[in-house]
Amino acid sequence: MQVLDNDIGPVCEAVVQTSDRITPETTDEVRRMTLRIDDPAFRFSEGQSIGVVVPGPHPFGNKYHLRRYSIASKREAASNGDGISFDLLVRRCFYIDDVSGERFPGIASNYLCDARPGDRITISGPYRSPFNIPEDRTSNLLMIGTGTGIAPFRGFIQRIYDREGGWDGKIRLFYGARTGMDLVYTNDEVDDFANYYDEKTFRAYKALVSKPLMTSSRALELGLKDNSGEVWDLINKPNTHVFIAGLDKIATVLDRVLADMAGSEQEWKTMKKRLIDAGRWSELIYG
């Protein structure tokens, strides 16, 4: 690995192997990208993220722009000198200036979406994940996320059923989406969640928005309320681990929904602190 002349730290080079649009042309663009790294020092585990380093110059004189993305693959061992490959799920983002109303492209997301097979990208990391799969196979896993924020859960599910050989505890995935294109991991064409629907311990609950102005967080809220009995039953079991991933709004939504289930805001605060203290509550929140 090399080190850039700033605070980014060690970096290495990744080659784009594939970049496929997995959403219709009539919706927002989301791409599933596969990157390969030949550096023998690079290793990753499920749930970790990498930093994409976009060369500048950038606004405010920044020489580099760094944006983190969760790795959406189970870990693979390097073999035959081919290096290690992993997937990213990238949505092409745009931002609206609050004052001028002008629309600006997201630096890193557009950089990645414009990349084509054979292009070389500088990355940093991998960075430590807040998520860890429990050693006890009888543990229950409650995964809650929105949109592309559920990317780290993909690697978890793949590892549990493909490498660990299954799971004895319950695995429940709840996720909200603005449009059908957010449900990109529910098809069986790209080796994703749908492949595990026949596993006895795995179940996924999809919550799609029903109104034009509804957000994915709101859809998730409704989905959790519709299944409040199972959600609250799992949270109250001493062997349940809760994993949260998504945009920052998800934290507010969860606290509101779970406070209703608990009976009061104070009761939920007490329960949540108990989960955190026991190491059974982990979250990865994106700004």
Beta strands, then each sheet from edge to edge (+ up, - down):
strand 1: 2-3
strand 2: 10-21
strand 3: 30-37
strand 4: 49-55
strand 5: 64-70
strand 6: 84-91
strand 7: 94-96
strand 8: 103-105
strand 9: 120-127
strand 10: 140-146
strand 11: 171-177
strand 12: 202-208
strand 13: 240-247
strand 14: 281-286
sheet 1: 1+ 2- 3+ 6-
sheet 2: 1+ 2- 9+ 4- 5+
sheet 3: 7+ 8-
sheet 4: 12+ 11+ 10+ 13+ 14+
end
